[in-house]
Amino acid sequence: MPRSHDWDNAFTAKSDRGAVEHSPSYAGAQSFLRRRFSRDLEGVDVAVVGVPFDTATSNRPGARFGPRGMRAASSVMSWTRPWPWDIDPLEALAIVDYGDCQFDYGVPETVPDFIEKYILDILKRGVSTLVLGGDHFASYPVLRAYARHFGPLSLVHFDAHSDTWADEGARVDHGTMFWHAAKKGIVDPTRSVQIGLRTTNDDTLGFRVLDARAVHEQGPQAIARQVLETVGDHKVYLSFDIDCLDPSIAPGTGTPVCGGLTSYQALEIIRGLRGINLVGMDLMEVAPAYDVGDITSLAGASLAFEFLCLFAANPHRSS
């Protein structure tokens, strides 16, 4: 048993790898998975970055508190690898909690460019990001940074909404950003997949759509196989809007839609994507004010932990 002043791994960790066995889940700093808080990226594989932005919402705000909620919920997970994985991302990867991207909310027109630069500066140092949102618009400047660094990407997008409604100019909207991403060549729709959709948008822009009905009827394994078939070995950015889950499972979100995925279905699809060439990932739209017993924050943190497993298992990662 460590001395009491050694318990808080967020401050006292000597390494950015390994589980945390003795830090109580109910106390201490709220870093994601009890990782060390640090802006030192030397030797780091993944930086966990909060983007507490929610002014692009079309319904209920509150996702600015999502990063805080998921960090707190993750404290119960940091003692061992996720079941049933045989790879432990906390051992395989050097991970730090990089804190939050702190933009100036008083000049909202500057926020997208600020987020893009913030993420690009991390990528230039050879470090990938796990972004905790924040409303889903924040994925757009993050994707712009990734495309500047890696070139056009395949997008694997879990959501109740397509977020590809046509738009004009430089509006900041959480329902149109993937329309911009497709039109501007940031993502390649023909090598991208949207999963769990259950709102009407007849123009798919060329994305492969595996809607909520397909998931319920075909099962997670069949969905995962189709995703792998579509993206091939292209570099993939994974973006998960928590409203992909049914509101009975994830009520703490801004735009809930009935008929969604269970947490089991979502987790099994993620597990079925092992081997995907994952370069970046985010978990968006957790709004703790509408939550019940923190179950939405728990679902978000659990999914994000599994994303780290996918990232650690990427056979292309060292190339």
Secondary structure, DSSP 8 states (H G I E B T S, - for coil): ---GGG--HHHH-S-S-S--SSS-TTSS---GGG-EE-S--TT-SEEEEEE---TT-SS---GGGHHHHHHHHGGGTTTS--TT-SS-HHHHS-EEEEEE----TTSGGGHHHHHHHHHHHHHTTT-EEEEEESSGGGHHHHHHHHHHHH-SBEEEEE-SS-------TT---TTTHHHHHHHTTSB-GGG-EEES--S--S--TT-EEE-HHHHHHH-HHHHHHHHHHHHTTS-EEEEEEGGGB-TTT---SSS--SS-B-HHHHHHHHHHTTT--EEEEEEE---GGG-STTHHHHHHHHHHHHHHHHHHT-TTTT-
